Amino acid sequence: MKKIKKILAIGILTIIITACSSSTGGTDYVYLCMGNKSIAYHVSSTCKGLTKCSTSLKTTTKDSAINYYHRKSCRFCCR
C-alpha cells in the first residue's frame, strides 16, 4: 500500500510540475512602446517608463525585443 501511495504522489507531482512549466513555455514576455524613439522593453505593462508612450503597446518575447527590435532593459522595471 505504501508503494502505491508513493507512486501516486510522484505521478501527481510530475503532472503539477509539467503543467506549471508548460503554461508559459519558459518564455518571458515583455512590453514595447512602438513609438519611433522608444529604446527599452518593459516587464510590466504599468511601468513608469511607459507613461509617456503615445503609440500602441506590443507584447513580445524578451528574445525578440532584444534581437529583433534592438531594445534594452528598462531602468525602472528591469532592475
N, C-alpha and C positions, 0 to 999 in steps of 0.2 A: 504493500500500500504506500509506503514512503517513497518507493521508486517512482510510482505513478504520479504522486504529487510533485516530485522533483522534476520529472519530465514535463508535466503540465505547466509548472511555474516557468521553466526555461522557455517553453513554447510561447507562453503569453508574453514574457519579457522580450523575446525576439520579435514578436508581432508589433509590440509597442515601439521598440527602437526603430524598426523598419518603417513604420508609419510616420514617426516623427521626422526621420531623416529624409524621407521621400516627399514630404509635404512641401518643402522649399527646394528640394533637389540640390541642396548645398549651395545655392546661388544667392548672392547678395544683390538685392535690388536697391537702386538709388534714384534720386530725382534730379532732373536737369531743367534749368530755365532755358528755353530755346531762343532767347534773345541773342543778337549778334555779338554783344560784348560779354556774355556770360563765360566764366572760366572755371567754375567749380561744379562738383557733384555734391549732393546732399543726402544724408542718410535719413533725414526726417522731412516730411512734406511741410511741416510747420516751422522749419528752421528760420532763424533770424536773417540769414543770408538770402532767403527767398522773398523777403517782404517787398523788395523793390522790383521784382520780376513783373514786367508789364505784358509779357507774352505767355504762351502756354507752357505748362509743365509736362515733361515727358518722363515716364518711368522706364528704366532700362537696367541692364545688369551693370555691376561695378566694372567688370572687364570691358564692356562696350563703352562705358563712359570714359575710361582711361585710354583705351586703344583706338577707338573709332572717333569719338568726339574730342579727344585730347584734353580732357578736363582733369583738374587737380582736386584734391580733397578740400572741402570747406573748412575754413579756420574756426568756425563756430560749432558745427555739429559733428565734425570728424576728428576730434581731439584724441 
